């Protein structure tokens, strides 16, 4: 018995991915930001994202995981 590669779980929200949307543009200067990301019914994740600013880092998280709550770790 194998996994179905075309299975989409109920309540799936499609992420918005790509340069400038879920990660910086290739020519942008960035620094690393650490964030706590919480998705419904999942444990808290600690992620490190390169971004030009805190606001962009939060935007990249929201685009990768559309139904999450995210906060920058100071």
N, C-alpha and C positions, 0 to 999 in steps of 0.2 A: 504494500500500500504506500503510495507516494503522495507528495503534496501537489495540489493543483496550481500550476504557475499562473493561471488566469484568475485565481480567487481574489476577490476584493472584499474585505471585511465590512460588515454593516457599519454605517456611520463614517465611512472613509471620506476624508476631505483631501482633495488633490493639492499637493504643495505647488508653489510658484517657484520654479528653479531657473537659474541662469545668472550670468555676470550682471552685476548691478541690481539684481533682485534678491538673490539668496547668498551672494558672495560678492566681494568687491570686483571692480573692473580690473583687468590685468595691469594697467598702467597707474592705478591709484596708489598713493602712499598710505600705508596702514600701520596699525599697531594691534596687539592682541588684547582682546577683552574677554574676561571670564564671566559667564552668566549661569544663573540657575534657571532651568527650563522645566516647567511642569506641564505635562499633558494629562488630560482626564484619564483616570483609572490606570495610570502608569507611575512608577517611582520618579522622584526628582532626579533630573540629570544635571551634571555640571559640565558645561561645554566651554571651549575656548575658540573664539571666532576672530579672524583678522577683519578689521573694519577701520574706516577713516575716523569715525566718531562713535560715541555711545549710542546716539539715536539710530545710526545706521546698523550697529550691531543688534539692537533690539528689532529693527525692521527685518534684518536678515533672518533672525530667529522666527519671527511671526510668519515670514514667507516660507520657511522650511517646514515649520510645524504650525499650520494655520489655527488650530484650536488650543494653542498653548498659552500659558502665562510665563513671562520671562522678566528677570530682573538682573541688573549688573551687580556683580560682587565687587565691593569696594576693597 
